[in-house]
């Protein structure tokens, strides 16, 4: 075939491989240590920075399917790491419990280690440029949709 993707220079493939490897590493360690996975971690993390958002808002913020968030929310509710509250017009704000906040603190170093792996050897200016590039790419994708 004349027209093929060169796998070692196709940026979307490289980003996907890196992301998949980071998620696998993180999920494996989170399951081993806490019997929770990356999706539960992401919900805890979202609620740590945005307390009181709904499951729908968590889904939008994380960019994941509502069913994935729903399953994770149910797991976290069963483990009493989050609580549902009553909000205006029937909304259901989510909050970390004290145990959930502690779980977030315990899980955080595992996630931060993934960032350390990616950013090792980069200057602060390089990191700022990389993050700006990634945010711009996400914005372009949203506009294209």
C-alpha positions as CSV (number, residue, x, y, z in Angstrom):
1,X,0.0,0.0,0.0
2,X,1.2,3.5,-0.8
3,X,-0.7,5.5,1.8
4,X,-0.1,4.2,5.3
5,X,0.4,5.8,8.7
6,X,4.0,5.7,10.0
7,X,3.5,4.3,13.5
8,X,6.6,5.9,15.0
9,X,5.8,9.4,13.9
10,X,1.9,9.4,14.0
11,X,1.3,11.7,17.0
12,X,-2.2,10.6,17.9
13,X,-0.9,7.0,18.2
14,X,2.0,8.1,20.4
15,X,-0.3,10.1,22.6
16,X,-2.7,7.2,22.9
17,X,0.1,4.7,23.7
18,X,1.5,7.0,26.4
19,X,-2.0,7.6,27.9
20,X,-2.9,3.9,27.9
21,X,0.4,3.0,29.6
22,X,-0.1,5.7,32.3
23,X,-3.7,4.7,32.9
24,X,-2.7,1.0,33.1
25,X,0.1,1.7,35.5
26,X,-2.1,3.9,37.7
27,X,-5.1,1.6,37.7
28,X,-3.0,-1.5,38.5
29,X,-1.4,0.3,41.5
30,X,-4.7,1.8,42.7
31,X,-6.4,-1.6,42.5
32,X,-3.6,-3.3,44.3
33,X,-3.4,-0.8,47.1
34,X,-7.0,0.5,47.5
35,X,-9.3,-1.9,45.6
36,X,-10.4,1.1,43.5
37,X,-9.5,1.9,39.9
38,X,-8.6,4.9,37.8
39,X,-12.3,5.9,37.2
40,X,-13.0,6.1,41.0
41,X,-9.8,8.0,41.4
42,X,-10.9,10.5,38.7
43,X,-14.2,11.1,40.5
44,X,-12.5,11.6,43.8
45,X,-10.1,14.0,42.2
46,X,-12.9,15.9,40.5
47,X,-14.8,16.3,43.7
48,X,-11.6,17.4,45.6
49,X,-11.3,20.4,43.2
50,X,-15.1,21.0,42.5
51,X,-17.0,19.9,45.6
52,X,-20.8,19.9,45.1
53,X,-20.9,19.1,41.4
54,X,-23.4,16.6,40.1
55,X,-22.5,13.3,38.5
56,X,-23.4,14.8,35.1
57,X,-21.0,17.6,35.7
58,X,-18.3,15.1,36.8
59,X,-18.9,13.3,33.5
60,X,-18.5,16.6,31.5
61,X,-15.5,17.6,33.5
62,X,-13.7,14.3,33.0
63,X,-14.8,13.8,29.4
64,X,-16.1,10.3,30.2
65,X,-19.3,8.5,29.6
66,X,-22.1,9.1,32.2
67,X,-22.4,5.3,32.7
68,X,-18.7,5.1,33.8
69,X,-19.2,7.9,36.3
70,X,-22.4,6.4,37.5
71,X,-20.7,3.1,38.3
72,X,-17.8,4.8,40.0
73,X,-20.2,7.0,42.0
74,X,-22.1,3.9,43.2
75,X,-18.8,2.2,44.2
76,X,-17.7,5.3,46.1
77,X,-21.1,5.7,47.8
78,X,-21.0,2.0,48.9
79,X,-17.5,2.6,50.3
80,X,-18.8,5.8,52.0
81,X,-16.1,7.9,50.3
82,X,-18.6,10.3,48.9
83,X,-22.1,11.4,49.8
84,X,-25.1,12.7,47.7
85,X,-26.8,15.8,48.9
86,X,-30.1,17.5,47.9
87,X,-29.5,20.6,45.8
88,X,-31.6,23.2,44.1
89,X,-34.3,22.0,41.6
90,X,-33.7,18.3,42.3
91,X,-29.9,18.3,41.6
92,X,-27.8,15.9,43.5
93,X,-24.5,17.5,44.5
94,X,-21.6,15.1,45.4
95,X,-19.1,15.7,48.2
96,X,-16.2,13.8,49.6
97,X,-16.6,12.4,53.1
98,X,-13.7,12.6,55.6
99,X,-12.8,9.1,54.5
100,X,-13.0,10.1,50.9
101,X,-10.7,13.1,51.5
102,X,-8.2,10.8,53.2
103,X,-8.5,8.3,50.3
104,X,-7.8,11.1,47.8
105,X,-4.7,12.1,49.8
106,X,-3.5,8.5,49.9
107,X,-4.1,8.0,46.1
108,X,-2.7,11.3,45.0
109,X,1.0,10.3,44.9
110,X,0.3,7.4,42.5
111,X,-1.3,9.8,40.0
112,X,1.4,12.4,40.5
113,X,4.1,9.8,39.8
114,X,2.6,9.4,36.3
115,X,3.0,13.2,35.7
116,X,6.6,13.0,37.1
117,X,7.4,10.3,34.5
118,X,6.1,12.4,31.6
119,X,7.7,15.7,32.7
120,X,11.1,14.3,33.9
121,X,13.9,16.4,32.3
122,X,11.6,19.1,31.0
123,X,12.1,22.7,32.1
124,X,9.2,24.7,33.6
125,X,9.0,26.6,30.3
126,X,8.8,23.3,28.4
127,X,6.1,22.1,30.7
128,X,4.1,25.3,30.2
129,X,4.4,25.0,26.4
130,X,3.4,21.4,26.5
131,X,0.3,22.1,28.6
132,X,-0.6,25.0,26.4
133,X,-0.2,22.8,23.3
134,X,-2.4,20.1,24.8
135,X,-5.1,22.6,25.9
136,X,-5.1,24.1,22.4
137,X,-5.4,20.6,20.9
138,X,-8.4,19.8,23.1
139,X,-10.0,23.1,22.2
140,X,-9.6,22.4,18.5
141,X,-11.2,19.0,18.9
142,X,-14.2,20.5,20.7
143,X,-14.6,23.0,18.0
144,X,-14.4,20.3,15.3
145,X,-17.2,18.4,16.9
